[in-house]
Amino acid sequence: MNYVKSLAKQLGPKGIRVNGVAPGPVWTALQISGGAQPDKQQMFGSWTPLGRPGQPVELASIYVQLAAADASFANGQVYGSSGGSGQP
């Protein structure tokens, strides 16, 4: 978080915005192909208040918003999407 905020302060005067996204557990193909054990795959994300991992599509709107012209005043922010677990 400090890295994003520091870069935003340094690059903001040059017209460069810096923001970050801090996702919680998100289900991707890496869970299967990355060597995770089958028993751990079933428990992945179950500790979040929503009781499940997120899906990539549930994060997409954050990235779209940050790239949109109407977010031109957002700078130095870290957007969390962790199923209710809070920021890192």
C-alpha positions as CSV (number, residue, x, y, z in Angstrom):
1,M,0.0,0.0,0.0
2,N,2.8,2.4,0.8
3,Y,4.4,1.7,-2.5
4,V,1.3,2.7,-4.4
5,K,0.8,5.8,-2.3
6,S,4.5,6.8,-2.7
7,L,4.5,6.3,-6.4
8,A,1.2,8.3,-6.8
9,K,2.8,11.2,-5.0
10,Q,5.9,11.1,-7.1
11,L,4.3,10.6,-10.5
12,G,1.0,12.5,-10.0
13,P,2.7,15.9,-11.0
14,K,3.6,14.2,-14.3
15,G,0.0,13.2,-15.0
16,I,0.5,9.6,-14.1
17,R,-2.0,8.0,-11.8
18,V,-1.0,5.0,-9.7
19,N,-3.6,2.8,-8.0
20,G,-3.6,-0.8,-6.8
21,V,-6.0,-3.7,-6.4
22,A,-5.6,-6.0,-3.4
23,P,-7.7,-9.1,-4.1
24,G,-8.3,-11.8,-1.6
25,P,-8.6,-15.5,-2.6
26,V,-9.6,-15.7,-6.3
27,W,-10.3,-18.9,-8.0
28,T,-8.3,-19.3,-11.2
29,A,-6.9,-22.2,-13.2
30,L,-3.7,-21.9,-11.2
31,Q,-5.3,-23.6,-8.2
32,I,-5.6,-26.8,-10.3
33,S,-2.5,-26.6,-12.4
34,G,-0.3,-25.0,-9.7
35,G,0.1,-28.1,-7.6
36,A,-2.5,-27.4,-4.9
37,Q,-3.7,-30.5,-3.2
38,P,-7.4,-31.5,-4.0
39,D,-8.3,-31.3,-0.3
40,K,-7.0,-27.8,-0.1
41,Q,-8.8,-26.8,-3.3
42,Q,-12.1,-27.5,-1.7
43,M,-11.3,-25.3,1.3
44,F,-9.8,-22.5,-0.8
45,G,-11.5,-19.2,0.2
46,S,-13.8,-20.8,2.8
47,W,-12.3,-18.6,5.5
48,T,-13.7,-15.3,4.0
49,P,-16.9,-13.9,5.4
50,L,-18.7,-14.8,2.1
51,G,-17.4,-18.4,2.6
52,R,-16.0,-18.8,-0.9
53,P,-13.3,-17.5,-3.2
54,G,-13.9,-14.8,-5.7
55,Q,-14.1,-15.3,-9.4
56,P,-12.0,-13.2,-11.8
57,V,-15.1,-11.6,-13.3
58,E,-15.9,-10.2,-9.9
59,L,-12.7,-8.2,-9.9
60,A,-13.0,-7.0,-13.5
61,S,-15.2,-4.0,-12.8
62,I,-12.5,-2.6,-10.5
63,Y,-9.9,-2.7,-13.3
64,V,-12.4,-1.2,-15.8
65,Q,-13.3,1.6,-13.4
66,L,-9.6,2.5,-12.8
67,A,-9.0,2.6,-16.6
68,A,-12.0,4.7,-17.3
69,A,-11.8,8.4,-17.9
70,D,-14.2,9.2,-15.2
71,A,-11.8,7.9,-12.6
72,S,-9.2,10.5,-13.5
73,F,-9.1,11.8,-9.9
74,A,-8.4,8.4,-8.3
75,N,-4.7,8.4,-7.4
76,G,-2.9,6.6,-4.7
77,Q,-5.8,4.3,-3.8
78,V,-5.7,0.6,-3.1
79,Y,-9.0,-1.1,-3.9
80,G,-9.7,-4.3,-1.9
81,S,-11.9,-7.1,-3.0
82,S,-11.5,-9.9,-0.5
83,G,-15.0,-11.2,0.2
84,G,-15.2,-9.2,3.4
85,S,-11.8,-10.1,4.9
86,G,-10.5,-6.5,4.7
87,Q,-7.4,-4.9,3.4
88,P,-4.1,-6.7,3.7
